[in-house]
Amino acid sequence: MTTKLKITAIKPYPAWVGTRNQMLVKVETDHGIFGWGESGLSGRERAVAGAVEHYREFLIGRDPMQIGRIWQEVYRSQYFEGGRVLQAAISAIDIALHDIKGKALGVPVYQLLGGKQRDRIPTFASTGDEAEGDVAIERARELREQGWQAIRFFPVGQSSRDIFEPRESIGVTASMLNKARETLGDDVVLGIDYHHRLSVAEAASFCNKLGRGVLDFLEEPIRDETPEAYESLRTMTDIPFAIGEEFASKWQFLPYIERGIHQFNRLDICNVGGFTEAMKVAGWSEAHYVDLMPHNPLGPVCTAATVHLAAAVPNFAWLETRAPERKLGFNNSDFFPVQPQLDGPDYPVSDLPGLGVEVNEEAVQAESFRFWEAPHLKRRDGSVTNW
């Protein structure tokens, strides 16, 4: 396409899909080509929508093909740059601009990222946050029979909406995982997401209760604000760490990559800054032999974007997905008539122009935003703890 495009509208759509809101963003141009993006900051969608509206004020009239320059301008042209709200907005806009550029050139987004390195994207599936003990092990066995070679568990107590006591969770969870390894054998990848609910001491105790070789990855055992805390935990266990779904820039990844703290990047393309920032993190990670294991808890726009990212980078492990029978409604075909579809445990890489996802804008507009709040967990003494 030789005609120069101009951005004519940027529309934030926080809409209830399934059991949560999805923060979708549509960018339109003067030649009828438009793109869709998604923000990853679940539970704070209206804050992201406000940031998108601020950016919209100076992006109207800009050339959507100048993606890298736009990224730098929206990031740098303010004193209080960065942060999770602003980066979530930037992520959605950046993804939408890549969708536009792919459509304008008639190529899938992975071609904009250097081309396709794999045809299918392997995934990991989870047992579900309400499955515990033998139920979770049986669920893992079913997933393996369905073809998954990488399976993630959740800790006992994960589904509580009121009380969570780490010390009451770690022993029974370790016993469950030890039994799971014995039941499922050594040729399946097993991990667990502790959802940053532990302290360093609690996480170390948990790891010490596991048999050697039981876990292939431990995801987010503690909060990420202090890399030194993770370094301390790193000295207490040899289990690979999967960290980074909350990171909102390459700078947050910096100490973890440079100091060799973690082995898997749980990068979220809808939080980190879209394709523009994600590709920089991927290259940096490759230099340190850290694989991407992307966070993907949102809707089909996020999944489509992450599939293209996963297709284009060499250092990739698995993409998070939900097993098809977990009918949460996030991929409702009434809202997303064209979207990535699992083929067994893999996503085939779409060759459609752009992201290869279609959004029913009327359906999205008609579905009102609903306030959703994550559980505010407490310990038994009444103090607040992490969700």
N, C-alpha and C positions, 0 to 999 in steps of 0.2 A: 504494500500500500504506500503510495507516494504522497497522498494528501496529508497535510499536517492536521492532527486532531487537537481539539481543545476540550478541557473538562468543563462541563456545563452544570453539573449537579453532583452533590455527594449526600447520600441519604442514609442516615443511621436507622436501623430497624431492630430495636429490642423487642423480641416476640417470644411468646410462650409456645414451645414445641416439645411435646412429650411431657416430661416431668420437670423441665427447667426452662429458663429463658435462653435463647440464642441471640447474641449481639451481632447481627448481620449488617454489612455496609455495602451499598450499591454506589458505584461511581459511573456517571453517564458522560458521554461526549457528544459533540455537535454532529457526528456522522452516524449516530444511532448505535455505535458500538459501546457496550457497557461491561462492567466487571463486578464480581462479587467478592467480598472478603468477610472475614469473621474475626472477632475479638475473643480472647481466651479468658478474660477476667470475670469468671462466673460469680454471680451474686452482687456485682457492682456495675451492672450494665448501663444504668443511667449516667453514672460518672463518665464512662467511656463515650456514651452518646454526646455528652456535653463537650468532651475534648474533640470529637470528630467535628462538631459544629464550629468550634473555634478554628480548626484547621481549614474547614470549608471556606471561611471568609477570605482567605488569600490564595486558595488553590483553584478557585473558579477562573477559567481562562488559561490555565497552565497546560503545557504539553504533557499528556499522560505517558508518553513514551520515554520521558526523561526521568526514569524511576529513581536512579541513584541520586540525582541532584535533588529531587523532591524529598527523598529520605533525609538527606543532609539538612535541607531547609527546615523541615518540620521538626527535626531534632534540635538543631543548633540555634534557631531564630527565636530564642527566649532565654531568659536568665535561668529559670528553674527547669532545666532540661531533664529528660529521662523520667524514671519512675514507672511503676507498673500500670497506672491508669493511662498516662500519655503513650507509653510503648504499646499498650493493647490497642489504642486507637491507631497508632502508626502501623501496627501489624495488619490491621484490617484494611487500611487504605493501600498499603504496599501489596498485599495479596490481590486486591481488586485491580490494581494497576497492571500487575503481571497477567491477570486474566484478560484485560483489555489488549495488552500488547500481543499476547498469543493469538487472540481472535483477529486482530488487525493484520498480523503477518500470516495467519492461517496455519499456525503450528501449535502443538501442545506446549505447556509451560516448561516441561523438562528440556525442550530444545533451547529455551532462553538461558538455561542453567549449564549448558555445555553438552547436552545430549543425554541419552538414556544409557545407564550402565547395567541395568537389570530390567527384565521384562515383567517380573512378578515381585511383589513386595511381601516378604514373609511377616507374619504378625505373631504377637502373643495374646492369649486370651486369659481371662481371670475367672476364678471360681465363684466370684460374687461376694459382696461384703456382708451378706447375711448367712453365708455357708461357713460352718465351723466344724471342727473335729472330723468324724467319719463322713459326715455329709459333704464337707469340702473335699475330702480325699476321693470320694465317689464321683463328685463333680469333675475333679481333675482327671480321673480315669475316663470319664465320658468324653472330655475334651480331647484327650489323647487318641481315643478311638475315632474321633471326628477328624483327626489329622494334625492337631497342634503338637508341635515339638517343644514349645516354650509356654509355660503356664505360670500364672501369678496367683498367689494366695493373698488373703488379707488376715490380719491378726484377730484372734478371739476378742470380742468386744467392739469390733470396728463399727458395727451397725447401731450401737447405742446412741440415743438422742439425748441422753441426760448425764450419766456417770461413766467416766473412763478412768480406771486405775491401772497405770502401766505395770506395776508389780503383780497385779492379779492376772495380767494378760500374757506376760512374757513366758512363764513356765508352761502353761497349757498350749500356747502357740508353738513353742519349741517342740513339745511332745508331738503335736499334730504334724509338724514338718518332718520330724525324724521318721514317723510312721509313713508319711507320704513318700519319702524317698525309698524306704524299704518296699513299699507297695508298688510304686511306679517304675522302679529300676533306675539305672545310672545313665541311660541314654536319652533322658528327657531333661530339658532345662527347667529348673524350678526357682522361683523367686518369691519375694513377699514385699508388699508396700506397707510400711509402718506409718505412713502419712505424717511424718515428723512429730510423732506423739511422745517420743522418748527423750530422756536426758542422755548424756554420754555414758554415765554409769549404768543406767538401765539398758541402753543399747549393748554395752559390753557384756552385761550379765546375760542378756538374751543370746548373743552370739556364742557365749561360752557354754550354753545349754544345748547347743546344736552339735550333732555329730559332724566330723570332718567330711566335707564334700557334700553336705546335705543341700546347701543353697548355692545357686550360681549367681544370684544377685540379691542384694538388700537395698530396697528403694526407700529413700527419704526417711532414715531412722530418726534423725534429729533435724531441727530447723537449720536453715542454710546461712543465716546472717553472719555467722562467725566461722570462716574457713579453718581457723586454728582449732576449733572444737572438733571439726571433722578430722583434722590431722591427728589430734589426740586419739580419737576413736580408731583411726587407721592403724595406729601402733598396737591396738588391742585385738585386732581380728584380721584375717586374710580373706574374708568374704568380699567379692567385688561390690562396689557401691554404684548405685544408679541414682543420679542427682541432677536437678536443674530445671524441673518443670515450672518453677516459679521465677526463674531468672529472666530479667527483662532487658538484657543487653549482653554484648560480648564481654563487657567489662566485669559483669558479675561472674561469667564463666572463667575469667582470667586466672584467679588463684587456684581454682580446682584443676584446670588443665596444666598450668605451669608447674604446680607442685606435685602432680601425680596423685592427687587425693582420690579421684574416682576413675572408674573404668567404663561407665556408660553415661552418655549425655541424654537426660530426659528432656531434651529441648522441645519447647512448644512453639511452633511457628506463629501462633496467634498471640503470643505473649512477648517473644524475644525481639520482634521488630520485622516480622514478615520474611519473605525470601531473601531480601537484601542483607539482613543481619544474620539469618540462619546459615547462609552459604559461607559467610566469614567464620562463624563458629565451627562449621563443619571442616573447613580447610585447616584451621588452627588445631582442631581435634585430631585430624588425620596425621599431622606432624608429630603428635604425641601418642599415637596408636590408641586413641579413645574412640569407641564406636558410638554412633547415634542410636538411640532407642526412644523415639519421639513420644511425647505425651499427646494423647488424642482422645479427650473425653467429651468432645463437643458434638458438632453436627457434620453433615456431609461436605460443607465448604472447607472446614478444617481438615477433614479426612482427605479430600481431593488435593488440597494444597500439600499436605504432608506426603501423599503418595508421589507427587511430582518431585518433591525434595528428595525422598528416599530413592527414587529412580536415578537421580543425577549424581549422588555422592558415592564414593567408593567405600567409605567407612560406615557401614550400616549394619545393624543387628536385627531388630524387630520393631514393628510398628504396633502400638497398642490398638486393640480393637475389642469390640463386644461380640460374644458369640451370638449368632442370629436369633436364637430362641429367647434371649433376654429382651423382651419387647418393651423397651422404655420409651419408644416413640421418637427418639432424637432424629432418626432417619426417615421420618414419615414421608411417603412418596407423594402425598397430596401437596406438601410444601416443596419437595425436591424431586420432581419427576425424572430427572436424570442425575445420577449420583454413582459413586464407586460402589461396586458390589463384590462381596467376598466370593471367591471361587475356592472352596475348601478353606484352608487357613491362610490363603494369600489374596492380595488385591492385584488383579491384572492392571497394568499401567495403561491408562486411556490415551488414545491417539487423537482424540477430538481437539479442536483448537481451544486454546486457553486452558482453564482448569478442567473442562469436561464435566461441569456440573450446571444444572439449570435450577432456578429458584422460581416458584410461583409467587410473584410479588403481591398479587391480590390476596392470596391466602395469608401471607406474612403480615400484610397491612391489617387484615381483618382480625388477626389474633393479638389481643392486647397483651402488653407487658404485665406480668404479675410479680409482686414482691415475693422473692424467695430468699430465705436466710438459711445458711448452714447451721447445723446444731451448735449451740453454745454449751460445750461440755464442761463438767465440773468433776473435781475429785470428791471423795467422800467427806472430806473436811470442809467442803463448800468453796474451795478455791477454784479459779478458772484454769482450764488446761486446753491444750491445742486440739482443734478439730482435724 
